[in-house]
Amino acid sequence: MKILIVGISVRAMAESAVHSGYPIIALDAYGDKDLHALTESYSLRRDFHARYSPRALFKAGSQLVYDAIAYASNLENHPEILSRFARSHGIIGNSPQTVFSVRNWKSLFARLRKAGFSVPETIFPEEEVNIDNGRRWLIKPILSGGGHGIDFLNREKHPGDSFVVQEWISGKSCSASFIANGKECVLIGIAEQLIGMSHFGSQGFRYCGNILPLPETLAPDTGRQILEQAGRLAAFLTREYGLTGVNGIDFMLSDDRVILTEVNPRYSASMELIEHAYELPIFHLHLQAVLNGTLPEFRLESRLVNPVFYGKGILFAERDAIMPDTSGWAARSFCDIPAPGEWIPKGGPVCTIKANKPSYVRTKGALIRKAKALKKEIYG
């Protein structure tokens, strides 16, 4: 069975599949050098001369030969595209119907609140509610992802029908990953999300990396509380929506409370750190859960004793730039590597930087130092 791995950027998921011996084809927006070296791969930009969109992914994918698809970001926002893929191919992951259901924020938050979970107060476009001027609010795209389009509410400007208004929660941005079989699930990792860090050319609420494990999970009492809350959320979502394969949740950690902000019913960015840190073959486990209902024998608690910290930072271009010689970047723990001479527009992703050290502070510091050196190399 040949599997098409498809999404906006699929190098990490494809890497996991190849390491487990699966025959794959990769299709994404960028077609980075290391993905091209890894497996048969196609880029919308390079091979199909198309700008990224889920519709363009489907059109390009229809010209390739494969038996089933496994998807990454951001197809969870476009279940109609998943449905078009599903007409002629099997989907290894959550079905289009499941994705549509779990990404319905109004219904999701109502179910979670009724079940006793903490979710942010959210005002949807069709609701006429007086906004409390004594609190801070965000505007968020309904089709959300990676922090794009999120900003503080400007009361002089209506956010529009494609946005929700959501209370701003003070705390730390985090993510939890789990593997599910529609009935049960196993929590496999909790990470901090790096948001808006200027060191990586990011700003505002834009996602720019992860560090695993989340430091707060190492404290005996607090750690147990966080794991228990994340585990209950994952179990509820699995049962309520029949989630299968690998899934992720985003949450704010506020005063030791886990407050869910988003469900990502697909392979997520922090999972490559989980694969390396805990030696879990993520893609293989994903297939086993979807096709056979098999879950791994894994206890996250046991892996949080004297851990090494694994980090990734996504470097974004601070201005339009032509890439230098990138032939040695892989040896320096860089991934998602552009071709030498490739033009990257301001705000576009340049590459992924990785580091692992014995402490959180040293890992974060190593990511920042590598980013600083790389920016000097790119911009002079």
C-alpha positions, 0 to 999 in steps of 0.5 A: 500500500502506497500512502500519500502524505499531504499537507502544507508542510509534511517533512516531519510526518514523512520522515517518521513514515520512512523510518518505519519502512512505509512506502510513501509519496509526499506532497506539500507547499514547499518541497524542501531539500531534505524532504526531496532527499528522503522520498518521492516528493512533490511541491505545489510551487516547484512541480505544479506552479501553484500557490498553496491552497487545500484545493490546489493540494487536491488537484495536484494529488489527483495526478499522483498514484497512491492507495491511501492518504494521511494528512497533516496541517491544515486540511483539518480546516477543510473537511470538504477537501478530505471528502473529495480525497475519500471518494477514491482513496482510503483515509488513514486518520480521522474521517471528514465527518469526524473532522467537521464535527470536532472542528465545530467550535460552538458545538465543541465548547458547549459539549466540553463546558457541559462535561465540566471542562474549562474553555474560553468564553467565545462569542460567535458571529451570529450571537448578539452579546454585549462584550465586557469592556473590563476584560481583554478579548481576542479575535480569532479566525474560525478556520484557525491555525498556527496563530495566523490572524489572531489579534487583540480585539479593536473595538472600533473595528468589527472582526467580521463573520469569519472570526470569533471573539474570545476571552484572552487567557493569561498563561502559557501556550501548550499542546498535548498529543495522544493516540486514539482508537475511537474508544480509548487513547494514550497520552504521549507528550505535553509540550510548550508552544513558542509563540511570537518570539522575535528571535525566530522572526515571529510576532504576535500570536504566531506559532514558532516552535515547541519545547518538550517536555513542558517544564511544569509537568516535572513538578510532582504535584503540578505535573500530576494535575496537568497530566490528569487534566490533559488525559481526561480531555483526550479521553473525553474527545476520543469517546465523544467524537470517535477520534482515531490515530494521532491527535493534538490539543492546544491549551492555555496553562493558567494557574495550573488549569488546563483550558482547551483552545483548539483540537487538531485531529491530525499529525501535529508539529510537536510530534517529531519531538515526541518521536525523538525524545521517547523513541516512539514511531509515531507514523507506525503507531498512527496506522496501527491505531487507525487500521487495527485499533491498537494502542501503544504500551506507554506511560508518559509519567515514567518518561518525565524523570530527569528528561532531556529537553527537545526543542524546535524553532521555526525561523521566519524571514524578517525580510525578502531574502535569497538563500545562501548555500544550504548544503551543510544545514542538515548536519547542523540540525536544521530541517525543512531546508530550502534550496540554495538561491531560493527566494523566501518572502518576508514572513515566509518560513525559512527552516526548522532549527532543532536542539536538545539539552539537559535543561529547558533553559539550555535548550531554549538558549541553543535554539535562540543562538542557532537562529541568531547565527543563521540570520547573520548567515542569511542577511549578512 
